[in-house]
Amino acid sequence: MHLPKKYLHDRLILLFLSVNLFLTIINAISVLLRLNSTSGSYIVQYRANLGLSNFQAGSSINLIAFAVFGVILLIFSTIFSAQAYKFNKSYAFLILAFTTFLLILSIIVGNALLILL
């Protein structure tokens, strides 16, 4: 992948990339450090239509997916924003802003599921 010449010299792009990297690290750390090796199942879904058994249990792999999602999101958003930067800077900013929003939502949902142990 060839980055545009001015892509990494743009201060707003660097700000977004730094914030997204920080949020990805926070996401991975908050999920991976709170996993308990003695507990075999975690609450991974809430279904209101199931009555008294609203919560669906899953393994730790389902929660590790939140950390993997953050890393994949960071990589692909960086690639897509670099490609969009060639055509329009606003599209690159928009892609990185949406990535920030998705990473924040991933942190919130991952922590909410881990609280329900």
N, C-alpha and C positions, 0 to 999 in steps of 0.2 A: 504494500500500500504506500503510495506516494502522498505525503502531506503537502498541502499548498505552502508556499514560501512564507506567507504572513500568518499562517494559522496559529502557530505557537508564539507569535509575537503580539497577538491580540490579547489585551489585558482581561477583557470580559470572558473570553474563551478560557484563559488560564484560571480565572476565578471559578468558573463553572466546573472545569476539570478537577480543580483542587477540592471543591466542595463535594463533588460526586465521589472522588477517591476517599475522602474522609468519611462520608456516609456509608460507603461500601465497607470500609474497615470497621466502622461502628456496628453495622449490620452483622457482619461475620462474627465479630467478637461477642456481641450481645447474644447471639444464638448459640454459638459453639461453647462458650464458657458456662452457659446455664443448662446445658444438657447434662442429665444425670445418668451415669452408667448403670446404676442399680434399678432404675425405673425402666421397664420394658415398653410401656406404651405412653403416648402423649395424646392430648386432645388436639385434633387437627381440623375438625369440621364441626360446625354447629348447624343442625337442621331443626327448624322450628316445627316442622310437620310430623316429627316422630313422637311427640307426646313427652313422656317422662324421660326417655332416653334421647335427649336432644343432642348429646355430644357423641361424635364418632372418634374412636381411638385409632391411632396410627403409630408407626415406629419412629425412631429418631431420624431416619432417612428423610421422612417427610419434612421435618424441621430443618435439616441440613440443606434442603432444597432452597430455603430462603437465602442462605449465604451464597449458594451457587448462583441463584437468580441475580443477586446483586453484582457478582463478578461478571456474569455474562452480559448483564445490562450495561455495565460500565464499558466493557470492551466494544460491544456493538454500537452503543451510542457515540462513542469516540470515533469509530470508523465512519458511521453515517454522517456525523456532523462535519467531519473533515471532508467528506465527499460533497456535502451540501454547501460548505464554505466556498467552494470553487464557483458556485453559481450565485449564491445569495447568503450574505452573512446572517441575515435575520433568521433564516431557516436553521442554520447551525446553532444559533442561540436558543431557538425554540426547542430543538431536539434535546439540547443539554438541560434546559429548564424542565422539560417533561421528565427527563431522567432523574433530576433532583426530586421532583414530586413523587415519582414511583419508588425511589429509594426510601424516602420518608415514610410512605405508606407501608413498605415492606418491613421497616423497623417497627412501626406501630403494630402491625398485625402479628409479626413474629413474637414480640414481647407480650401481646395480649394472649396469644395461645400458650406461651410458657408460664404465664401467671396462673392459668387455669389448671395446673397440675393438681 
